[in-house]
Amino acid sequence: MERAGLAIREEDHTIEAAPSNPQLQEHSTPLNNPIIAKQYSRTKLAVGLVHTALFLALTLLVLGVGLTVRLELFIRTFANNDYLVLLGFAFALGAAEGLIGFPLRFYSGYLLEHRYGLSNQTLTRWFLEGLKASLIGGLLTAPVLAALYWSLRSFGEFWWLPLGALLFFLTVILARLAPIVLFPLFHKFKPIDDSVLRERVTALCEMVGMKISGVFVFDMSKNTKKANAAFAGLGKSRRVILGDNLIANFTDEEIESVVAHELGHYKLRHLQTMIVVGTASTFAGLYVTAQLYSGSLPWFGFSAGDSIAALPLLGLWLAVYSLVTSPIGNVISRAHERAADRFAVGLTGKKDAFAHALTKLGRINLADAAPHPVIEFLFHSHPSIGRRIKSLEATQVP
């Protein structure tokens, strides 16, 4: 999926403003307090960090006590084929992690969202949506695991080369198919009924030479009160998708400015840049991980990298690499966001409408009004909304 440039996440900045209509007033008044927004954002971040630390600690534990070796031997009593053993091994560890991490996911994804008035989900819906996501994620992960194992067995220390190539092609294919195959599994999409808004969005796309298959609205409100908009897909599958919460609570000019921001990513070729950066990062990460993996195998008594019991160690190094390098990607992403903001103002000439849209997104999504600079540098893919609006104030309208 292409960058959702205005998918304001909980860590981003927020600016207080009067709600745009009574519906928004009804559910957002308690959330206008920046202290509450900061509490929400810090709690979400803390839970995420604890979950990551728990994953790393558990991985070290099961490797250190030899549990992965015993698990592989146990599964081999039921299956002789190495790939079946691999899938059974991955399922068992995934299920165990799911059970251990369930309290944190439940607190962050359900209790916390309801506590701050952001969720529309019932407990049943939350559970079923999570189960669906896990099943689909498992189906997508299984062939990647099989390819990893095949690469380890077939290419030895150079296993990272074919795996990196596979991941590149898989990313491109998923970006093309996701709007058609995956997204409808979670949301209902339908062509937008508002012909005026559809024509305004389509006209904007034509101004920058982007061809789209249509403008669609999806039922975001079934799960959350948050709002979002994005371009999804590549080539002929590219489409504009607008959350129904966005349409309900934003003016046409504000929605137009949101779309213009997304078009900025397209016109400024940010997607291509991130594909190049992402591909380079993937190959570099796999190479570095391969060296660390090979060097650390003896620490846990493994003699071969293609041992199924040793694969959690590989996953551990991949996670560490991602944690260490993600701030670099965030720096690039924040620069892209600022550039797309300037482009949106230049394309529409509606600086005030865009500033209002950013303000509403920050408030509705309960974003932190003043993230610490270190926190923003390490974890934020978007600049804080406060900084974005200040930058807009200095932007010249054509």
C-alpha positions as CSV (number, residue, x, y, z in Angstrom):
1,M,0.0,0.0,0.0
2,E,1.2,3.5,-0.8
3,R,2.1,5.9,1.9
4,A,-0.8,7.1,4.0
5,G,0.8,10.4,4.5
6,L,-2.0,11.9,6.6
7,A,-2.6,8.8,8.7
8,I,-2.0,10.8,11.8
9,R,-0.9,8.3,14.4
10,E,-1.2,8.5,18.1
11,E,2.3,9.9,18.5
12,D,1.8,13.0,16.3
13,H,1.0,16.5,17.5
14,T,-2.4,17.9,18.0
15,I,-3.8,21.5,18.1
16,E,-7.0,22.4,19.9
17,A,-9.8,23.8,17.8
18,A,-13.5,24.0,17.9
19,P,-15.2,20.8,16.6
20,S,-16.6,21.1,13.1
21,N,-20.0,19.8,13.9
22,P,-22.2,18.6,16.8
23,Q,-21.4,14.9,16.0
24,L,-17.7,15.6,16.5
25,Q,-18.4,17.7,19.6
26,E,-20.3,14.9,21.2
27,H,-17.4,12.4,21.3
28,S,-14.4,14.6,21.2
29,T,-14.9,17.2,23.9
30,P,-13.1,15.2,26.6
31,L,-10.3,14.6,24.2
32,N,-9.4,18.2,23.7
33,N,-7.2,18.2,26.8
34,P,-3.6,18.0,25.7
35,I,-2.7,16.3,29.0
36,I,-5.1,13.5,28.2
37,A,-3.7,13.2,24.7
38,K,-0.2,13.0,26.1
39,Q,-1.2,10.3,28.6
40,Y,-2.8,8.3,25.8
41,S,0.2,8.6,23.5
42,R,2.8,7.8,26.2
43,T,0.8,4.8,27.3
44,K,0.5,3.4,23.8
45,L,4.3,3.9,23.3
46,A,5.1,2.3,26.7
47,V,3.0,-0.7,26.0
48,G,4.6,-1.1,22.6
49,L,8.1,-0.9,24.0
50,V,7.2,-3.4,26.8
51,H,5.7,-5.8,24.2
52,T,9.0,-5.6,22.1
53,A,11.1,-6.1,25.2
54,L,9.0,-9.1,26.2
55,F,9.4,-10.6,22.7
56,L,13.2,-10.2,22.8
57,A,13.4,-11.6,26.4
58,L,11.2,-14.6,25.6
59,T,13.2,-15.4,22.5
60,L,16.5,-15.4,24.4
61,L,14.9,-17.5,27.1
62,V,13.6,-20.3,24.8
63,L,16.9,-20.4,23.0
64,G,19.0,-20.3,26.2
65,V,17.1,-23.2,27.9
66,G,17.1,-25.3,24.8
67,L,13.3,-25.2,24.4
68,T,13.4,-24.7,20.6
69,V,15.5,-27.8,20.2
70,R,13.0,-29.9,22.3
71,L,10.1,-28.4,20.3
72,E,11.6,-29.3,17.0
73,L,12.3,-32.9,18.2
74,F,8.7,-33.1,19.5
75,I,7.2,-32.0,16.2
76,R,9.4,-34.4,14.3
77,T,7.6,-37.2,16.0
78,F,4.5,-36.2,14.0
79,A,6.1,-35.1,10.7
80,N,9.1,-36.1,8.7
81,N,9.1,-33.4,6.0
82,D,11.4,-30.5,7.0
83,Y,9.0,-27.9,5.7
84,L,6.0,-29.3,7.6
85,V,8.2,-29.4,10.7
86,L,9.1,-25.7,10.0
87,L,5.4,-24.7,9.7
88,G,4.5,-26.6,12.9
89,F,7.4,-25.1,14.7
90,A,6.4,-21.6,13.7
91,F,2.8,-22.2,14.5
92,A,3.7,-23.4,18.0
93,L,5.9,-20.5,18.8
94,G,3.5,-18.0,17.3
95,A,0.6,-19.4,19.4
96,A,2.7,-19.3,22.5
97,E,3.8,-15.7,21.9
98,G,0.1,-14.8,21.1
99,L,-1.0,-16.2,24.4
100,I,1.7,-14.5,26.4
101,G,1.4,-11.2,24.7
102,F,-2.4,-11.3,24.7
103,P,-2.9,-9.2,27.8
104,L,-0.8,-6.4,26.4
105,R,-2.6,-6.5,23.1
106,F,-5.9,-6.5,24.8
107,Y,-5.0,-3.6,27.0
108,S,-3.6,-1.5,24.1
109,G,-6.0,-2.4,21.4
110,Y,-9.3,-2.7,23.3
111,L,-9.2,-1.4,26.9
112,L,-7.1,1.7,26.2
113,E,-9.0,2.7,23.1
114,H,-12.3,2.4,24.9
115,R,-11.0,4.2,28.0
116,Y,-10.1,7.3,25.8
117,G,-13.3,7.1,23.8
118,L,-11.6,6.2,20.5
119,S,-13.1,2.7,19.8
120,N,-16.4,1.7,18.4
121,Q,-15.7,-2.0,18.6
122,T,-17.5,-4.5,20.7
123,L,-15.3,-7.1,22.5
124,T,-16.5,-9.8,20.0
125,R,-15.7,-7.7,17.0
126,W,-12.3,-6.8,18.4
127,F,-11.5,-10.5,19.0
128,L,-12.7,-11.6,15.6
129,E,-10.9,-8.8,13.8
130,G,-7.7,-9.8,15.6
131,L,-8.2,-13.5,14.8
132,K,-8.8,-12.7,11.1
133,A,-5.6,-10.5,11.0
134,S,-3.6,-13.3,12.6
135,L,-4.9,-15.9,10.2
136,I,-4.2,-13.8,7.1
137,G,-0.8,-12.8,8.5
138,G,0.1,-16.5,9.1
139,L,-0.9,-17.3,5.5
140,L,1.3,-14.6,4.2
141,T,4.2,-15.4,6.5
142,A,4.3,-19.2,5.7
143,P,5.7,-18.9,2.2
144,V,8.3,-16.4,3.4
145,L,9.4,-18.8,6.1
146,A,9.6,-21.6,3.6
147,A,11.6,-19.4,1.2
148,L,13.9,-18.4,4.1
149,Y,14.5,-22.1,5.0
150,W,15.1,-23.0,1.4
151,S,17.6,-20.2,1.0
152,L,19.5,-21.2,4.1
153,R,19.7,-24.8,2.9
154,S,20.5,-24.0,-0.8
155,F,22.8,-20.9,-0.6
156,G,24.5,-21.3,2.8
157,E,26.1,-18.0,3.9
158,F,24.6,-16.2,0.9
159,W,21.0,-17.0,1.9
160,W,20.2,-13.3,2.3
161,L,20.5,-12.6,-1.5
162,P,17.6,-14.7,-2.8
163,L,15.5,-13.9,0.2
164,G,16.0,-10.2,-0.3
165,A,15.0,-10.5,-4.0
166,L,11.9,-12.5,-3.0
167,L,10.9,-9.9,-0.4
168,F,11.2,-7.1,-2.9
169,F,8.9,-8.8,-5.5
170,L,6.5,-9.8,-2.7
171,T,6.2,-6.2,-1.6
172,V,5.4,-5.0,-5.1
173,I,2.8,-7.8,-5.6
174,L,1.1,-7.1,-2.3
175,A,1.0,-3.3,-3.0
176,R,-0.8,-4.1,-6.3
177,L,-3.2,-6.7,-4.9
178,A,-3.9,-5.5,-1.4
179,P,-6.6,-3.0,-2.4
180,I,-8.4,-5.7,-4.3
181,V,-7.8,-8.8,-2.3
182,L,-6.7,-8.0,1.3
183,F,-8.4,-4.7,2.3
184,P,-12.0,-5.9,1.5
185,L,-11.4,-8.7,4.0
186,F,-11.4,-6.1,6.8
187,H,-13.5,-3.2,5.4
188,K,-16.4,-2.7,3.0
189,F,-15.5,-0.4,0.1
190,K,-17.9,1.4,-2.1
191,P,-17.7,4.2,-4.7
192,I,-18.3,7.5,-3.0
193,D,-21.8,8.8,-3.4
194,D,-20.9,12.5,-3.2
195,S,-20.5,13.4,-6.9
196,V,-19.2,16.8,-6.2
197,L,-16.4,15.6,-3.9
198,R,-15.6,12.7,-6.3
199,E,-15.2,15.2,-9.1
200,R,-13.0,17.5,-7.0
201,V,-10.7,14.6,-6.0
202,T,-10.6,13.2,-9.5
203,A,-9.7,16.7,-10.9
204,L,-6.9,17.0,-8.4
205,C,-5.5,13.7,-9.5
206,E,-5.7,14.7,-13.2
207,M,-3.8,17.9,-12.4
208,V,-0.7,15.9,-11.4
209,G,-1.2,13.2,-14.1
210,M,-2.3,10.4,-11.8
211,K,-4.7,7.9,-13.1
212,I,-6.9,6.2,-10.5
213,S,-9.5,3.5,-10.7
214,G,-12.0,5.5,-8.5
215,V,-12.7,7.2,-5.3
216,F,-13.9,4.9,-2.6
217,V,-15.2,5.2,1.0
218,F,-14.7,2.5,3.6
219,D,-16.4,1.8,6.9
220,M,-13.6,2.9,9.2
221,S,-16.2,3.9,11.8
222,K,-17.1,0.3,12.5
223,N,-13.9,0.0,14.5
224,T,-12.8,3.5,15.5
225,K,-13.7,7.2,15.8
226,K,-10.3,8.1,14.2
227,A,-10.1,9.4,10.6
228,N,-7.8,8.6,7.7
229,A,-7.3,8.9,4.0
230,A,-4.8,7.3,1.6
231,F,-4.0,6.2,-1.9
232,A,-3.8,2.4,-2.2
233,G,-2.4,0.2,-4.8
234,L,-0.1,0.5,-7.8
235,G,-0.8,1.0,-11.5
236,K,-4.4,0.2,-12.6
237,S,-5.3,-0.8,-9.0
238,R,-4.5,2.6,-7.6
239,R,-7.5,4.2,-5.9
240,V,-8.3,6.9,-3.4
241,I,-9.8,5.6,-0.2
242,L,-11.5,7.9,2.3
243,G,-12.6,6.8,5.8
244,D,-16.3,7.4,6.4
245,N,-15.3,9.3,9.6
246,L,-13.3,11.7,7.4
247,I,-16.2,12.4,5.1
248,A,-18.6,12.8,8.1
249,N,-16.5,15.3,10.0
250,F,-14.5,17.2,7.4
251,T,-15.5,19.8,4.8
252,D,-14.9,19.2,1.1
253,E,-12.1,21.7,1.0
254,E,-10.4,19.9,4.0
255,I,-10.7,16.5,2.3
256,E,-9.4,18.0,-0.9
257,S,-6.3,19.3,0.9
258,V,-5.8,15.9,2.5
259,V,-5.9,14.3,-1.0
260,A,-3.5,17.0,-2.3
261,H,-1.0,16.0,0.4
262,E,-1.1,12.4,-0.8
263,L,-0.7,13.6,-4.3
264,G,2.4,15.4,-3.2
265,H,4.0,12.0,-2.3
266,Y,3.1,10.8,-5.8
267,K,4.3,13.8,-7.7
268,L,7.5,14.1,-5.7
269,R,8.2,10.4,-6.3
270,H,8.4,9.6,-2.6
271,L,7.1,6.1,-3.2
272,Q,9.9,5.3,-5.6
273,T,12.4,6.8,-3.1
274,M,11.1,4.7,-0.3
275,I,11.1,1.6,-2.5
276,V,14.8,2.2,-3.3
277,V,15.6,3.0,0.4
278,G,13.5,0.1,1.6
279,T,15.1,-2.3,-0.8
280,A,18.6,-1.2,0.1
281,S,17.7,-1.4,3.8
282,T,16.3,-4.9,3.3
283,F,19.4,-6.3,1.7
284,A,21.7,-4.5,4.1
285,G,19.7,-5.7,7.0
286,L,19.6,-9.3,5.8
287,Y,23.4,-9.2,5.2
288,V,24.2,-7.7,8.6
289,T,21.7,-10.2,10.2
290,A,23.4,-13.1,8.4
291,Q,26.8,-12.2,9.9
292,L,25.4,-11.7,13.4
293,Y,23.4,-15.0,13.1
294,S,26.3,-17.0,11.9
295,G,28.6,-15.6,14.6
296,S,26.1,-16.2,17.4
297,L,25.0,-19.7,16.6
298,P,27.6,-21.3,18.9
299,W,26.3,-19.2,21.8
300,F,23.3,-21.5,22.0
301,G,25.0,-24.7,20.9
302,F,23.9,-24.6,17.2
303,S,26.3,-25.8,14.6
304,A,24.3,-25.0,11.4
305,G,22.3,-22.0,10.4
306,D,19.6,-24.2,8.7
307,S,18.6,-25.8,11.9
308,I,14.9,-25.1,12.5
309,A,15.5,-24.8,16.2
310,A,18.0,-21.9,15.6
311,L,15.6,-19.8,13.5
312,P,14.2,-17.8,16.4
313,L,17.8,-16.5,16.8
314,L,17.6,-15.2,13.3
315,G,14.3,-13.5,14.1
316,L,15.9,-11.9,17.1
317,W,18.7,-10.3,15.1
318,L,16.2,-9.1,12.5
319,A,14.1,-7.4,15.2
320,V,17.2,-5.8,16.7
321,Y,18.3,-4.5,13.3
322,S,14.9,-3.0,12.7
323,L,14.9,-1.3,16.1
324,V,18.3,0.2,15.5
325,T,17.7,1.5,12.0
326,S,14.1,2.6,12.1
327,P,15.0,6.2,13.2
328,I,16.8,6.6,9.9
329,G,13.7,5.7,8.0
330,N,11.7,8.0,10.2
331,V,14.0,10.9,9.3
332,I,13.4,10.4,5.6
333,S,9.6,9.9,6.2
334,R,9.3,13.2,8.1
335,A,11.2,15.1,5.4
336,H,8.7,13.6,2.8
337,E,5.8,14.7,4.9
338,R,7.0,18.3,5.1
339,A,7.5,18.3,1.4
340,A,4.1,16.9,0.7
341,D,2.6,19.5,3.0
342,R,4.2,22.3,0.9
343,F,3.0,20.6,-2.3
344,A,-0.6,20.4,-1.0
345,V,-0.7,24.1,-0.4
346,G,0.9,24.9,-3.7
347,L,-1.6,22.7,-5.6
348,T,-4.8,23.8,-3.9
349,G,-3.9,27.3,-2.7
350,K,-5.9,26.5,0.4
351,K,-3.5,26.8,3.3
352,D,-6.2,27.4,5.9
353,A,-8.2,24.4,4.9
354,F,-5.2,22.2,5.1
355,A,-4.2,23.6,8.5
356,H,-7.8,22.9,9.7
357,A,-7.6,19.4,8.4
358,L,-4.4,18.7,10.2
359,T,-5.8,20.2,13.4
360,K,-8.9,18.0,13.2
361,L,-7.0,14.9,12.5
362,G,-4.7,15.5,15.4
363,R,-7.7,16.1,17.8
364,I,-9.8,13.2,16.5
365,N,-6.9,10.8,16.6
366,L,-5.9,12.0,20.1
367,A,-2.3,12.9,19.1
368,D,0.3,14.1,21.6
369,A,0.5,17.9,21.6
370,A,4.1,18.1,22.6
371,P,6.2,15.0,22.0
372,H,9.7,15.0,23.4
373,P,12.2,15.7,20.6
374,V,14.0,12.4,21.3
375,I,10.7,10.5,21.2
376,E,9.8,12.1,18.0
377,F,13.2,11.4,16.4
378,L,13.1,7.7,17.5
379,F,9.5,6.7,16.9
380,H,7.6,9.2,14.8
381,S,7.3,8.8,11.0
382,H,5.4,12.1,10.8
383,P,6.5,15.5,12.2
384,S,4.3,16.7,15.0
385,I,1.3,18.6,13.8
386,G,2.3,21.7,15.7
387,R,5.5,21.9,13.7
388,R,3.7,21.1,10.5
389,I,1.2,23.9,11.0
390,K,4.0,26.4,11.9
391,S,5.7,25.4,8.7
392,L,2.5,25.9,6.8
393,E,2.3,29.4,8.2
394,A,5.6,30.2,6.5
395,T,4.5,28.7,3.2
396,Q,3.7,31.1,0.4
397,V,0.3,30.5,-1.3
398,P,0.5,30.8,-5.1
